[in-house]
Amino acid sequence: MPAEAAGRWLRACHRAAASCERAELWVQTNNTRSAAGAAAGAGPSPAGAPGSSRT
């Protein structure tokens, strides 16, 4: 394989791998944010809140 052709193929391969990694990072980041947002938005439960003990 000529060096020029190998260089093009290698660049295309690296570009595709980088694109895939960015997509995976986007999914992981958004899943983490939505899980953290759901937990933060739920707030503390009344039973777990300070000063709400019924003993």
N, C-alpha and C positions, 0 to 999 in steps of 0.2 A: 504494500500500500504506500503510495507516495506520501511524503511528509505533510504536504499541504492538505491532502484529503484526510489524513489522520488528525491533523490539527482542527479541521472543521468538525469532524465527528466528535472529537474529545470536547470541544467547546459546547456543542449541542448537548452532549451527555451531561456535562457539568451544569448547564443552564437548566435542563430538565430536573436534575437532582435538587438544585437550589430552589426551584419552583415548588417541588414536592415538599421540601423541608419547610418552606414558608407557609404552605397550606396546613401542614401538621401543626406548626406553631400557632397559627391563627385559630385552629379548632381547639387546641389545648388551652390557649389563653381565654377564649370566649367561654369554654365550658367552666373554667375556674372562676371567671368573673360572674357568670350566671349562678353558679352554686354559692359563691360568697354573697352575692346580692340577695338570693333567696333566704339565706340564713340570717343576714343582717336585717332584711325586711320583715322577717317573722317576729323579731323582737323576743324578749324573754317571756317565758310562760308565767302566768300568775303564780303558780305553785313554786316556781324557782326564783321569783323576785324577792329581793331582800325585804324583810319585815312582813312577809305574808305567811309566816308559819302559824298553824292552827293548833299548836300543842298547848 
